[in-house]
Amino acid sequence: MEKKKLLLHVCCAPCSPYVVDLLSQDYEVTLFFYNPNIQPEPEYNIRLKEIKRFAEENNLKLITGDYEIDKWTDYIKGLEHEPEKGKRCEQCFKLRLETSLKKAEENSIAYLTTTLTVSPHKDANNINRIAQELAENCKVDFLNENFKKNDGFKKTNLMGKKYNFYRQNYCGCVYSRKKIVKK
C-alpha cells in the first residue's frame, strides 16, 4: 500500500530524527526548512547545512524555503518586546506554518505537521491551534501532534547523537538570542 504524503516543517536538524522516524512509519515524509526567524544569517546557514546533511544521510526529500528575514521582521513588528512564548512567537509560528501549508498545497501533499512541538520550550497546543486555524482555508490537513509526549525530546536527542549535530542554544530569532546572551 502506498503511503500518504506528508510535509514536515523542520525547525532544525536536532529536533528531527525522532519525529521523522515516527512519521515515516505511516507517511512518505518530505522535509521543509522554512525559518526566516533565524538570526544572524551565518547561524541560519549552519542550521540549513545540518538539515541538508540529515536529509541526505537518510535519503529524504528536502524543500528549502527562502530566507525572508525582512518579511519575518515585518510580520512581528510591534511585538519585539514580547516575552518568549508570547505574541511574537505566535506570529512567528503563524508565518512559518502558513508558508508550510502553501508549500504543501503547491506540491500536492495532503498532510502537514511540524517538529516545533518536540521542543520542551514550545507550547504544542498553541502551535497546533494556530496551524488548525490556518488549515481551515486550504486543502491540506494539519496533523495535531505533540512530539514531546512519550519522551519525544529525549528520544530525538538520543537519536541525534549519532549525527553529531550542531546544537544551537536559542530558538533562532534575535530576541531569543538576546535572552541567552544576558544570562
C-alpha angles and dihedrals in degrees: 000000000000116000121237116251119250131184112214115201104215122201095188142339097258091059093050114068100074094039092050092046092050096045094043089068090071107014143050097239125212117185122225119195109196114149112141088163093074113109144223101030094237087059089051090051093051092051092046091050090052095051090047090053091048092049093048094047090050098040092241127153112244127196116193120207123211121274097246103173092155091053090049092048091052091046094057096036111143093022098078093113096047115120122251110282089025134112094298090059091047090054091047091052090046093054094047095044094044090052090046092053090051090049091051090051092048090053096043092244111154100201137049136182136154141232088222090093094062091071118094086213093063130073105235093193091056093047092048092047092052092047093047091052091050093045091057088077099050143053095253125096115223115216110222104221136163100198093182089070117103091026092301094156091049091047094049090050092050092047091046093057091078089061095049089221123196102251119208122212098216137046096252114261124101090247095056088045092054088054090056094044091053093057 
